[in-house]
Amino acid sequence: MGTELLRRGLPASCCLEAATLTHPDLVRSIHRAYRTAGAQLLTTNTFGSNRFRLARRGLTDHTGDFNRAAARLTRSIAGDALIAGSIGPSGEQDRLPPENDLRAAFREQASALEQGGVDLFLCETFGDPGELRAAVLGIRDMSALPIIASMSYGPDGRTLTGVEPAAVVGTLGDLDITAFGANCCIGDGTIEQVITALHELTALPLVVRPNAGQPRLVGGRWTYPLGPRQFAELIARLKGATRLVGGCCGTTPAHIAALHDGWNSIAPN
């Protein structure tokens, strides 16, 4: 959602989560484009709609408004598709807040998303397994809806805090989550390495949602090298290990259409 909003003209300096209220027709058109492309699960425009991130822009008081509005707007487009309430990390990488504060913030966000009508929660792009654990526990404090928990990994196959997949599973293995996985991974080899490791470590259904390749800054804008066909071929190599597939940064509706069109014809490895 974020890279698509930028690609369609919103400035990088703005609060993308606020676009649900300031540019609802634009957000609605993006959801509609992905749904038309064949997406069976739509994610709300709420990746950064937690009180920590919004506080940087003086928008903390709008935390509930942004999350409820995003869920309702997505619902207006979804049809028979599922709606995942997107929950990203706090953004406080240098020094994480205490677990109780994190848990309270994620609980607040999840509560508003559920009030707006989401079907499940997608905790995505987390770099610290402890923070992801706080997010899941915060959600479970107030909701029984399914949770997908997804970490982001670097080119070395470790999370942004240097944790290997085995340690991630060890930190999260006792939690009540529905599916587990990786998103925003950089590099073909990283994605395959991480998913293969997770497939051997957990019996949970696995989710993979990579970027459309490693981003490059061109003319002041981030671009992504993998076209729709290349992206679909990358995902195809992971079919035997994954149950849910999709895209993260730089994956346009055309990428999802290519993935959707080719998925049923792909034989598991």
Buried (B, 14 or more C-beta within 10 A) or exposed (E): BBBBBBBBEBEEEBBBBBBBBEBBEBBBEBBBBBBEBBBEBBBBBBBBBBBBBBBEEEBBEBBBBBBBBBBBBBBEBBEEBBBBBBBBBBEBEEEBBEBEBBBBBBBBBBBBBBEBBBBBBBBBBBBBBBBBBBBBBBBBEEBEBBBBBBBBBBEEBBBBBEBBBEEBBEBBEEBEBBBBBBBBBBBBEBBBBBBBBBBEBBEBBBBBBBBBBBBEEEEEEBBBEBBBEBBBBBBBBBBEBBEBBBBBBBBBBBBBBBBBEBBEEBEEE
